[in-house]
Amino acid sequence: MTNPNWLELFPDRIKSILLQLPDGDLGRLEEIRIREGRPLEVNGSGGHRFVTGIGMFTLEEDKAYKPDRSDTRTFLDLISNHSLYTLEEELRKGFITVPGGHRIGLSGRTVLSGGRVEHIRDISGFNVRIAKEIQGAANEMMPYLYDVKEKRMRHTLILSPPQHGKTTLLRDIARQISRGGSLIADPPPQGIKVGIIDERSEIAGSLHGVPSFDVGPRTDVMDACPKAEGMMMMIRSMSPDVLIVDEIGREEDAEAVTEALHAGITVIASAHGSGPEQLRNRPAMRRLMEERMFEMYVILHRSGGRTSFRLLDRQMRGLQLRMKGEAYHA
């Protein structure tokens, strides 16, 4: 197997350990957790497991490799390109997004200013979430997201807990509707203009403003921009037919979504939650539901490396699927 490019993020010692993992397991990893002085941990289709110094899985922490200060300092230098001071905004948010769309969560000691987190120092914990491009992930659901009569995409909200594949699906949806084709509808529609608001640089994985993932030929990306502000900027500057945005939930997000819908622009978004009932506990999302802003809800479920989905209409009624409702197998 070709070594994945994200391996270059890691110090040589940890990289060497990961390269010794059993055949096939390396490519299925979803998270790698480095905690100074504590066991090296990975998460993939086999669940959460520790890793020994010779690249073997174990559930016994005493047998696991424990990264030391040299490992964590070297890792921090590598992911910050030896310029930690340039990542002030990322340190305030608690994560860094690196080329390829991989997101690295940080933990350590916070520094406060006026009662708010200014940045994180003494960083000793890292959670590397590996971004994956799975073309065709949205194939089965695309015909349901397209309104054949009105010849447009439906306003859609994708719901799931973290790490169930929301971003992977949004990326593939953007690619497909930007390109058009028979997987969306019959007769196949032409590609349309797509605008991605990529606050965490995860959907497109942009490097110097250029997407590293295939998000389609008619797609524009507003990278590293707050969602609400980015939606308004994209509407004013790029006149998209469809806006795609990840993990909405704040009041300003809801207001921007409403503004876009009233401007005649389709919004396809994601949010955390295992179902619509959880959204009702969040005032901003509850308002969008009560006003029936979204025409389609996609509920994701992850089990054994497989992501399946069910669909609800704007009245929260389940749709009868013509196929088995499997999004993809990672």
C-alpha positions as CSV (number, residue, x, y, z in Angstrom):
1,M,0.0,0.0,0.0
2,T,1.2,3.5,-0.8
3,N,2.0,5.4,2.4
4,P,-0.7,8.1,3.0
5,N,0.6,11.6,2.9
6,W,-0.6,12.5,6.4
7,L,2.2,10.3,7.8
8,E,4.6,13.1,7.0
9,L,2.9,15.1,9.8
10,F,4.5,12.9,12.5
11,P,7.9,12.8,14.1
12,D,10.1,10.0,12.8
13,R,9.7,7.8,15.9
14,I,5.9,7.8,15.8
15,K,5.8,7.6,12.0
16,S,7.9,4.4,12.2
17,I,5.5,2.9,14.7
18,L,2.5,3.7,12.6
19,L,4.2,2.2,9.5
20,Q,4.4,-1.1,11.4
21,L,0.7,-1.4,11.9
22,P,-0.9,-4.6,10.4
23,D,-1.6,-4.5,6.7
24,G,-4.8,-2.6,5.8
25,D,-5.2,-1.0,9.2
26,L,-3.1,2.1,8.5
27,G,-5.4,3.2,5.7
28,R,-8.5,2.8,7.8
29,L,-7.3,5.0,10.7
30,E,-9.6,7.9,11.5
31,E,-7.9,9.4,14.5
32,I,-4.5,9.3,16.1
33,R,-4.1,10.6,19.6
34,I,-0.8,11.7,21.0
35,R,-0.7,12.5,24.8
36,E,2.6,13.3,26.4
37,G,3.6,10.5,28.8
38,R,0.5,8.5,28.1
39,P,-0.3,5.7,25.6
40,L,-0.3,6.4,21.9
41,E,-3.9,5.7,20.8
42,V,-5.6,5.2,17.4
43,N,-9.2,4.9,16.3
44,G,-10.4,3.2,13.1
45,S,-12.9,0.5,12.0
46,G,-11.6,-1.6,14.9
47,G,-12.4,1.0,17.5
48,H,-10.1,2.7,19.9
49,R,-6.9,0.9,20.6
50,F,-3.4,1.6,22.0
51,V,-0.3,1.0,19.9
52,T,3.0,-0.6,21.1
53,G,6.5,0.6,20.2
54,I,6.6,-2.1,17.5
55,G,3.3,-1.2,15.9
56,M,1.0,-3.8,17.5
57,F,-2.5,-3.1,18.8
58,T,-3.1,-3.6,22.5
59,L,-5.7,-2.7,25.1
60,E,-3.2,-2.7,27.9
61,E,-1.8,0.8,28.5
62,D,1.4,-0.5,30.2
63,K,2.4,-2.2,26.9
64,A,1.7,0.9,24.7
65,Y,4.3,3.4,23.4
66,K,4.2,6.6,25.5
67,P,5.2,9.7,23.5
68,D,7.7,11.9,25.5
69,R,8.3,15.6,25.5
70,S,10.7,15.2,22.5
71,D,7.9,13.6,20.5
72,T,5.3,16.3,21.4
73,R,7.7,19.3,20.8
74,T,8.8,17.9,17.5
75,F,5.2,17.2,16.4
76,L,4.2,20.8,17.4
77,D,7.1,22.2,15.3
78,L,6.1,20.1,12.3
79,I,2.4,21.0,12.3
80,S,3.1,24.7,12.9
81,N,5.9,24.8,10.3
82,H,8.2,25.9,13.1
83,S,6.2,29.1,13.5
84,L,3.8,28.6,16.3
85,Y,3.3,32.4,16.7
86,T,1.6,32.5,13.3
87,L,-1.2,30.2,14.5
88,E,-2.6,32.6,17.1
89,E,-6.2,32.3,15.9
90,E,-6.0,28.5,15.6
91,L,-4.6,28.3,19.2
92,R,-7.6,30.3,20.4
93,K,-10.0,27.9,18.8
94,G,-8.2,24.8,20.0
95,F,-7.3,23.2,16.7
96,I,-5.1,23.5,13.6
97,T,-6.1,22.4,10.1
98,V,-3.1,21.3,8.0
99,P,-2.8,20.7,4.2
100,G,-5.0,17.9,3.1
101,G,-7.9,19.0,5.4
102,H,-6.6,17.0,8.4
103,R,-7.7,18.6,11.6
104,I,-5.5,18.5,14.8
105,G,-7.2,19.2,18.1
106,L,-5.0,20.6,20.9
107,S,-5.1,20.3,24.6
108,G,-3.0,21.9,27.3
109,R,-3.0,25.0,29.6
110,T,-5.2,27.9,28.5
111,V,-4.2,31.5,28.8
112,L,-7.1,33.8,29.6
113,S,-7.7,37.5,28.8
114,G,-10.8,39.2,30.1
115,G,-12.2,35.9,31.1
116,R,-11.9,34.5,27.6
117,V,-9.4,32.0,26.2
118,E,-6.6,33.9,24.5
119,H,-4.6,30.9,23.4
120,I,-3.3,27.5,24.5
121,R,0.2,27.0,25.9
122,D,2.1,24.0,27.3
123,I,0.4,21.9,24.6
124,S,0.7,18.2,25.5
125,G,-2.2,16.5,23.8
126,F,-3.1,16.2,20.1
127,N,-6.0,14.5,18.3
128,V,-5.3,14.1,14.5
129,R,-8.5,13.6,12.6
130,I,-7.7,12.2,9.2
131,A,-9.6,13.7,6.3
132,K,-10.6,11.2,3.6
133,E,-12.0,11.8,0.1
134,I,-14.6,9.1,-0.8
135,Q,-15.9,9.9,-4.3
136,G,-19.4,8.4,-4.7
137,A,-20.2,8.6,-1.0
138,A,-23.4,10.5,-1.7
139,N,-24.5,8.4,-4.7
140,E,-27.5,6.8,-3.2
141,M,-28.9,9.9,-1.6
142,M,-28.4,12.3,-4.6
143,P,-31.7,11.5,-6.4
144,Y,-33.6,12.4,-3.2
145,L,-31.8,15.7,-2.7
146,Y,-32.8,16.9,-6.3
147,D,-36.2,18.3,-7.0
148,V,-36.9,17.1,-10.6
149,K,-40.0,19.2,-11.0
150,E,-38.3,22.5,-10.0
151,K,-34.9,21.4,-11.4
152,R,-33.0,22.4,-8.3
153,M,-31.3,21.0,-5.2
154,R,-33.4,20.8,-2.1
155,H,-32.5,22.7,1.1
156,T,-30.9,20.0,3.1
157,L,-29.5,19.4,6.6
158,I,-27.2,16.5,7.4
159,L,-27.3,15.3,11.0
160,S,-25.0,13.0,12.9
161,P,-22.8,12.8,16.0
162,P,-19.1,13.7,15.4
163,Q,-17.1,11.3,13.2
164,H,-20.0,9.8,11.3
165,G,-19.1,11.3,7.9
166,K,-20.9,14.6,7.5
167,T,-17.9,16.4,6.0
168,T,-17.1,13.5,3.7
169,L,-20.7,13.6,2.3
170,L,-20.7,17.4,1.9
171,R,-17.5,17.2,-0.1
172,D,-19.0,14.6,-2.4
173,I,-22.3,16.4,-2.8
174,A,-20.4,19.6,-3.8
175,R,-18.4,17.6,-6.3
176,Q,-21.5,16.0,-7.9
177,I,-23.8,19.0,-8.2
178,S,-20.9,21.2,-9.4
179,R,-20.3,18.6,-12.2
180,G,-23.8,17.5,-12.8
181,G,-24.7,14.1,-14.3
182,S,-26.9,11.1,-14.3
183,L,-26.3,10.2,-10.6
184,I,-28.3,13.2,-9.6
185,A,-31.4,12.7,-11.9
186,D,-32.6,11.4,-15.2
187,P,-32.4,13.3,-17.4
188,P,-29.0,14.4,-16.0
189,P,-28.8,18.1,-15.0
190,Q,-25.9,20.3,-15.9
191,G,-23.5,21.4,-13.2
192,I,-24.3,24.5,-11.2
193,K,-22.4,27.1,-9.2
194,V,-21.5,25.9,-5.7
195,G,-20.1,28.0,-2.9
196,I,-18.4,26.3,0.0
197,I,-17.9,28.1,3.3
198,D,-15.0,26.1,4.8
199,E,-14.3,27.7,8.2
200,R,-12.1,24.8,9.4
201,S,-10.6,24.1,5.9
202,E,-11.9,20.5,6.2
203,I,-14.3,20.3,3.3
204,A,-12.0,21.4,0.5
205,G,-8.7,21.0,2.3
206,S,-7.4,24.1,0.7
207,L,-3.7,25.0,0.5
208,H,-3.0,28.7,-0.2
209,G,-6.6,29.0,-1.3
210,V,-6.6,26.1,-3.7
211,P,-8.7,23.0,-2.9
212,S,-6.7,19.8,-2.4
213,F,-9.9,17.7,-2.7
214,D,-12.0,17.4,-5.8
215,V,-15.0,19.6,-5.0
216,G,-16.1,20.0,-8.6
217,P,-15.3,22.3,-11.6
218,R,-17.8,25.1,-10.8
219,T,-17.1,25.3,-7.1
220,D,-15.7,28.4,-5.2
221,V,-14.3,28.1,-1.7
222,M,-14.2,30.7,1.0
223,D,-11.5,29.2,3.2
224,A,-10.9,29.8,6.9
225,C,-13.8,32.2,7.1
226,P,-16.5,32.2,9.9
227,K,-19.6,30.6,8.5
228,A,-22.2,33.3,8.9
229,E,-19.9,36.0,7.5
230,G,-18.6,33.7,4.7
231,M,-22.2,32.9,3.5
232,M,-23.0,36.6,3.1
233,M,-19.6,37.3,1.4
234,M,-20.1,34.4,-1.0
235,I,-23.6,35.5,-1.9
236,R,-22.5,39.1,-2.6
237,S,-19.3,38.2,-4.5
238,M,-19.8,34.8,-6.3
239,S,-23.6,34.5,-6.9
240,P,-23.7,30.7,-6.1
241,D,-26.7,28.5,-6.8
242,V,-26.0,26.3,-3.8
243,L,-24.2,27.1,-0.6
244,I,-22.5,24.3,1.3
245,V,-21.5,24.8,5.0
246,D,-20.4,22.5,7.7
247,E,-21.5,22.3,11.4
248,I,-24.0,25.2,11.8
249,G,-25.5,25.8,15.1
250,R,-25.1,29.4,16.3
251,E,-27.7,32.1,16.1
252,E,-25.7,34.0,13.5
253,D,-25.5,30.8,11.4
254,A,-29.2,30.4,11.5
255,E,-29.7,34.1,10.4
256,A,-27.3,33.6,7.5
257,V,-29.0,30.4,6.4
258,T,-32.4,32.2,6.5
259,E,-31.0,35.1,4.5
260,A,-29.6,32.8,1.8
261,L,-32.9,30.9,1.5
262,H,-34.8,34.1,1.1
263,A,-32.4,35.1,-1.6
264,G,-33.3,32.0,-3.6
265,I,-30.1,30.1,-2.9
266,T,-30.1,26.4,-1.9
267,V,-28.3,25.7,1.4
268,I,-26.9,22.2,2.1
269,A,-25.5,22.2,5.6
270,S,-24.5,19.8,8.5
271,A,-25.1,20.0,12.2
272,H,-24.2,17.8,15.2
273,G,-27.0,15.6,16.5
274,S,-28.3,12.1,16.3
275,G,-31.7,13.2,15.2
276,P,-34.1,16.2,14.9
277,E,-35.2,15.9,18.5
278,Q,-31.7,17.0,19.6
279,L,-31.9,20.1,17.4
280,R,-34.9,21.3,19.3
281,N,-32.7,21.9,22.4
282,R,-30.7,24.5,20.5
283,P,-32.7,27.7,20.0
284,A,-31.2,28.7,16.7
285,M,-31.7,25.3,15.1
286,R,-35.1,24.9,16.6
287,R,-36.2,28.1,14.9
288,L,-35.0,26.8,11.5
289,M,-37.0,23.6,12.1
290,E,-40.1,25.3,13.2
291,E,-40.0,27.6,10.2
292,R,-39.4,24.5,8.0
293,M,-36.4,26.1,6.3
294,F,-35.0,22.7,5.3
295,E,-36.8,20.5,2.9
296,M,-34.8,17.4,3.6
297,Y,-33.0,15.9,6.6
298,V,-30.3,13.3,6.2
299,I,-29.7,11.3,9.4
300,L,-26.4,9.4,9.4
301,H,-25.6,6.3,11.4
302,R,-22.1,4.7,11.7
303,S,-21.5,1.1,12.6
304,G,-18.6,-1.2,11.8
305,G,-17.0,1.3,9.4
306,R,-20.2,1.6,7.4
307,T,-22.2,4.8,7.2
308,S,-25.9,4.4,6.5
309,F,-28.6,7.1,6.2
310,R,-32.3,7.7,6.5
311,L,-34.3,10.6,5.1
312,L,-37.0,12.8,6.6
313,D,-39.0,15.5,4.8
314,R,-39.6,19.0,6.2
315,Q,-42.6,17.6,8.2
316,M,-40.2,15.1,9.8
317,R,-41.8,12.2,8.0
318,G,-39.6,9.3,7.0
319,L,-39.1,8.6,3.3
320,Q,-39.3,5.1,1.8
321,L,-35.9,4.5,0.2
322,R,-35.7,2.7,-3.1
323,M,-32.2,1.3,-2.2
324,K,-30.7,0.2,1.1
325,G,-29.6,3.6,2.3
326,E,-25.9,3.0,2.6
327,A,-23.7,6.0,2.0
328,Y,-20.3,4.4,2.0
329,H,-17.9,2.0,3.6
330,A,-14.7,3.5,4.8
